[in-house]
Amino acid sequence: MNRVAATRPDWSTAASWPARLDFLGFGGDYNPEQWPRSVRSEDIDLMREAGVSVVSVGIFSWALLEPVEGEHDFGWLDEVMDNLHGAGVRVALSTATAAPPAWLTRKHPEILPRLSDGTTLWPGSRRHYSPSSPAYQYHAQRITRVVAERYKNHPALALWHLDNELGAHVSEFYDDDSAAAFRRWLENRYGTIEELNRAWGTAFWSQHYAEFEEILPPRATPTSINPTQRLDFQRFSSWSLLEFYRGLVSVIREVTPGIPATTNLMATTATKSMDYFSWAGDLDVVANDHYLVAADPERHIELAFSADLTRGIAGGNPWILMEHSTSAVNWQPRNRAKTPNEMRRNSLAHVARGADAVMFFQWRQSLSGAEKFHSALVPHAGTDTRMWREVVDLGRAVRSLESVRGSRVDADVAIVFDYEAWWAIELDSHPSNEIAYLDTMRAYHRALWLRGISADIVHPEADLSRYKLVLVCSLYLVTDVAAANIARAAKRGASVLVTYFSGIVDENDHVRPGGYPGAFRELLGVRTEEFYPLLADQSVVLSDGSIGTVWSEHMHLEGAEALVRFTDSPLTDVPALTRKAAGDGHAWYVATALDSEAVGALTDALLTESGVLPAVQAPAGVEVTRRRRDDGTCFLFAVNHTAADATIACEGTELLTGVEAAGTLLVPAGAVVVVQESSLAP
Ligand code: GLA
């Protein structure tokens, strides 16, 4: 163990600086500290065999890099970095801050996170720190600087992987440091306590505050907590994690201004607490982790949803798939192994939806620790396995797709997605607790997926001008700016669908008076006087024979026409689905959760009206997308999730096999094809 400065090798003259990710990446998390040198040497040989081009290193290494405060041991990491460089593998180097070492939390126990009921989360796993702790911020930035200074000239360094899955496991922090930071954040947001009182509606239940110092995070309370306090705490929590990232990235940018930095997001998988749209501007490239939900029979459609959201967060730009699994994970109730070729379909489906790197957790399956039964590229059973053969094949496939890098996914449909609306709609004391924000959105996304239509999942204030169809699902909270943006899309010619319980409140969670759906009343030409939420086992029959669940409402037409009506008492003959001309486009409103067949029929009607077509006609279960380079070169992806061979119409070169497609191409059962199209698609 040595002090840093004394032992740092001189990499300053090494070739290929500055190293970047100038290739379609293939690799994953690499945790060499868990292995002896002999295994690490075999790792290098196997990485060459598999064509690994990038690995994330050092994510959970702090306790080994600095076992005692101020004393560092970089010998093993130097060797790993050098060996990776020798094998042509680039490194996404972590700041090692995702798990504080024991000496640090012993010295500063106030770093440990606290839950809303006061429970302290102790060391023994990982991520046991509060992002608002000044002591943790200080030490995290300090180790980041030490690591950055040491490796700033290393030729393998291509990307900074800051911390890891910020907000994973725990995303809201109720410790005293967080409480103090929350108060500062509120002061900054509202300026005066009067303004906060107005926004939080504190005339209710004697919640009025005389000064900011009286305010606490929404810790455990006897009954429903102030909803705006809750909403602001969610905003603050997302911001506090981002602010922690900003602290690290400021060090990184100072020490290595030429190296891009990112952190791995968890769009849809683990938590809803981080507003990733507000994070994107601080990431040099958006990176996402995705794990299949074993219990979901349509897990490949959920994968598409996550990828489409990641692309939306990335503003349509290519992104990095930083983690997924070769097979089973270890953290679901039943950890299902992937079937033959499923990994390939999963990985390439992410590429089909905009990923420019295919990375996994993790390189070699651990022998000890909580993740020893999590799959990896090198399984416990070694290389004479289906898994390893599929890994080597996938590496080859990724290399053959190099020309796809940098292209963008074609999408004529936008699905509007807002974290703040998600937080707000799922607060308590609402007409129904049955409304899960993602449910309706996933239902319409699924209908699009089944029809071969790609959708960008975008923020409500994003530029919607290029979309022919815009879906606004249960956007309960909406700002005036977002509502105007959505109305403008319709006026410019798009078809806009708004679903129930949208437009209800403003950004302070205050109801928009005069009738629902508040902010969208004029656009939709309807006015609802009362909600009739349905009980858990209740449904309603609509005039076209379809079934509604979860929701119904007493709606009046104010300029719209009724296409479908409720038929059951007490809402007999009340409109359930409406349509109104709006400028050059149309605005549709649906006042219930339609059954999946009806969602499909409505989707068909919307696609016809807006003139949106699939990337190519394909049989059910064959996922199709198109990526397009700036020079107009197009890549048609088809992922056959079925057990039957399929045929698609296309012309060009199939990149995985080199086969020429002249008119039609076979997509074998369970296989993926990627065609560089010879004629420019419209
Ligand atoms: C997350 C983490 C990894 C690992 C995987 C297991 O994505 O970032 O360190 O724990 O989960 O699925």
Boltz pocket constraint, residues with backbone or C-beta under 6 A from the ligand:
constraints:
  - pocket:
      binder: B
      contacts: [[A, 164], [A, 165], [A, 289], [A, 291], [A, 323], [A, 329], [A, 330], [A, 361], [A, 371], [A, 374]]
      max_distance: 6.0
